[in-house]
Amino acid sequence: MKHVVIIFILFVSLGSAMAAERESVLGFGGVFFKAENPAVLAKWYEEHLGVKQTPTTYEEQPWVQAGGSTVFGVFNAKTSYFGADDQQFMFNFRVRDLDAMVAQLRQAGIEVEVDPETHPNGRFARLADPEGNPIQLWQEMTPGVSP
């Protein structure tokens, strides 16, 4: 019985050590989606949101994100949160200054709806790209910390 207990303790210890060494992803390496007119849509994202287009050579630098929170939210298939019932995804981009970004987009003739409520984790606005894909802008705030 004593040997069984020792083997069990070793097994549990080994399992805990292995769990502590598990790898996890570091973040998104890219977002890939289909579009009716990929070149026009990529240019729109670069022009209006600052998301650089995919490099065509290894010498070009891709878009580099600023560090910050990323929420990986999986929603119920019947959600209406993204807009149209058939919409499968929504982009959420962190922004430094929501009011400045909204003003910039509106000046370019892009319709943006700002959520009037300030939530504990920040402020939000919604718009759509030229192909109708929903976009949410998020000015992050740490809950309990005033801006």
C-alpha positions in Angstrom: 0.0 0.0 0.0 2.9 2.4 0.9 4.3 1.9 -2.7 0.9 2.7 -4.2 0.7 6.0 -2.3 4.2 7.0 -3.3 3.5 6.2 -6.9 0.3 8.1 -6.8 2.1 11.2 -5.3 4.8 11.0 -8.0 2.1 10.7 -10.7 0.2 13.8 -9.3 3.4 15.8 -9.0 4.5 14.9 -12.5 1.1 15.8 -13.9 1.2 19.2 -12.1 4.7 19.9 -13.5 3.6 19.0 -17.0 0.5 21.2 -16.7 2.6 24.2 -15.6 4.8 23.8 -18.8 1.9 23.7 -21.3 2.3 26.1 -24.1 -0.4 28.7 -25.0 -0.8 31.0 -27.9 0.7 34.5 -27.6 -2.0 36.4 -29.5 -3.4 36.6 -33.0 -0.9 36.3 -35.8 -3.5 37.4 -38.3 -7.2 37.7 -39.1 -8.3 36.3 -42.4 -11.7 36.6 -44.0 -13.4 36.6 -47.4 -14.5 39.7 -49.2 -16.3 40.5 -52.5 -13.5 43.0 -53.4 -10.4 42.2 -51.2 -8.2 45.0 -52.6 -10.7 47.7 -52.1 -11.7 46.5 -48.6 -8.0 46.2 -47.5 -7.4 49.7 -48.7 -10.5 51.0 -46.7 -9.2 49.4 -43.5 -5.8 50.9 -44.0 -7.1 54.4 -44.9 -9.8 54.7 -42.2 -8.6 52.4 -39.3 -4.8 52.3 -39.9 -4.6 48.6 -40.4 -1.8 48.1 -42.8 -2.4 45.9 -45.8 -0.9 42.4 -46.0 2.8 42.8 -47.0 3.6 41.5 -50.5 7.3 41.0 -49.8 9.3 39.8 -46.7 10.9 43.2 -46.6 7.6 45.0 -45.8 6.4 45.1 -42.2 2.9 44.0 -41.4 0.5 45.9 -39.1 1.8 45.8 -35.6 -0.7 46.1 -32.8 -0.3 48.1 -29.6 -0.2 45.9 -26.5 -3.4 45.6 -24.6 -6.3 43.4 -23.7 -7.8 41.0 -26.3 -11.2 39.4 -25.6 -11.8 36.1 -27.4 -15.6 35.9 -27.2 -17.5 32.9 -28.5 -21.2 33.8 -28.9 -24.4 31.7 -29.3 -25.1 31.0 -33.0 -28.5 32.8 -32.6 -27.0 36.0 -31.3 -28.1 39.3 -32.8 -25.2 41.1 -31.2 -23.2 41.3 -34.5 -26.1 42.7 -36.5 -27.6 40.6 -39.3 -28.6 37.0 -38.4 -26.1 35.5 -41.0 -23.1 37.6 -39.7 -20.6 35.1 -38.3 -18.0 37.5 -36.8 -17.4 41.1 -35.7 -14.1 42.9 -35.4 -13.5 44.8 -32.2 -10.6 47.3 -32.4 -9.0 49.0 -29.4 -8.6 52.7 -29.8 -6.7 55.3 -27.8 -9.3 58.1 -28.1 -12.8 57.0 -29.1 -14.1 60.6 -29.7 -11.2 61.5 -32.0 -11.5 58.2 -34.0 -15.3 58.7 -34.3 -14.8 62.3 -35.5 -12.2 61.2 -38.0 -14.5 58.5 -39.4 -17.5 60.8 -39.6 -15.5 63.4 -41.4 -14.7 60.7 -44.0 -18.5 60.2 -44.4 -18.6 56.9 -42.4 -21.6 56.4 -40.2 -20.7 55.6 -36.6 -23.0 54.9 -33.7 -21.5 55.7 -30.3 -22.9 53.8 -27.3 -24.0 56.6 -24.9 -23.2 54.5 -21.9 -19.8 54.3 -20.3 -19.2 50.7 -19.2 -16.8 49.6 -16.4 -14.4 48.3 -19.1 -14.7 51.3 -21.4 -16.6 53.0 -24.2 -17.8 51.6 -27.4 -18.9 52.6 -30.9 -20.1 50.6 -33.9 -19.8 50.9 -37.6 -19.6 48.7 -40.7 -17.0 48.4 -43.4 -18.1 48.9 -47.0 -19.1 45.2 -47.3 -21.3 45.4 -44.2 -19.0 43.6 -41.8 -19.7 44.9 -38.3 -16.9 46.7 -36.4 -16.8 47.7 -32.8 -14.4 50.3 -31.5 -13.4 50.1 -27.9 -11.6 52.7 -25.7 -10.4 50.4 -23.0 -10.6 51.4 -19.3 -9.6 49.4 -16.4 -12.6 48.8 -14.1 -12.4 50.9 -11.0 -9.9 53.4 -12.5 -11.0 56.8 -13.7 -9.9 57.8 -17.2 
